[in-house]
């Protein structure tokens, strides 16, 4: 029997995010001025039209430079068997010329608004070339739309988008084409347990961006924190050595401590002019966050991702990945500061 289980056992949160940076907060700062060099991935008007308008608005609000790229898949090796190799170069040149002309026509009206904008055609594996473009020119945000609407039981984000969410070193904003021009409801998924400075810093980033966007778009904001005490399974399974009264004390303390953590985080931001609600949920974040987003008809989820080491080709937190697979709305995914992409410029 534990003498004082409440004081000897540590309350733990669900552990979603890590980051390596520190930030200072000041109430009253509403407008998001973080992004200065935005990279927008254009496919066609049907897929990218709504997202491009949002990118232009964001660039204007931030005084940011905007680069619009078209990422073209390289010819597969078998193409050379069907077409004379001398003609492949001609085909590529024609495609690139037409793409450049299309981008020029696309960005001319944007230039006329005073925004610093340019177009660029990328050849190769699209997600690799997009990340290399980020590395070459120090872009601080990638904006992209899914290529197609998923079928029943398919995940919303295709392989290109998931590669970017896993491996792109800067934030990635995935915008669903069918959503309205303005977000009515934004969800900030935080893990408010202050286990280290890295986690606290990423939580600040999530809240900072979500709050700024909510102010800019006059959105309703939902702040969601999911928690589970690490002793949850033994208590619920009836195998704990704790007395029932001690077990209840632990659960109550965990609940109250998580409420305090969330209150301290939220208290750093000026939300008085926002319609907002704080949700402190007990259970698995991978289930509760998508459910909350669906129930509240959320149009954008702002969340963090975690770099996982020792797992080749897997650079996103397991919980975050499961959440992304279940969401049906736009996502702004934030990387930890210090995140190292596996993609190299000289590959």
Buried (B, 14 or more C-beta within 10 A) or exposed (E): EBEEBEEEBEBBBBBBBBBBBEBEEEEEBBEBEBBBBBBBBBBEEEBBEBBBEBBBBBBBBBEBBBBBBBBBEBBEEEEEEEEEEEEBEEEBEEBBEEBBEBBEEBBEEBEEEEBEBBBBBBBEBBBBBBBBBBBEEEBBBBBBBBBEEEEEEEBBBEEBBBBBBBBBBBBBBBBBBEBEEEBBBBBBBBBBBEBEEBBBBBBBBBBBBBBBBBBBBEBBBBBBBBBBBBBBEEBEEEEBEBEEEBBEBBBEBBBEBBBEBBEEBBEBBBBEEBEBEBBBBBEBBBBBBBEBBEEBEBBBBBBBBBBBEEEEEBBBBEBBBBBBBBBBBBBBBBBBBEBEBEBEEEE
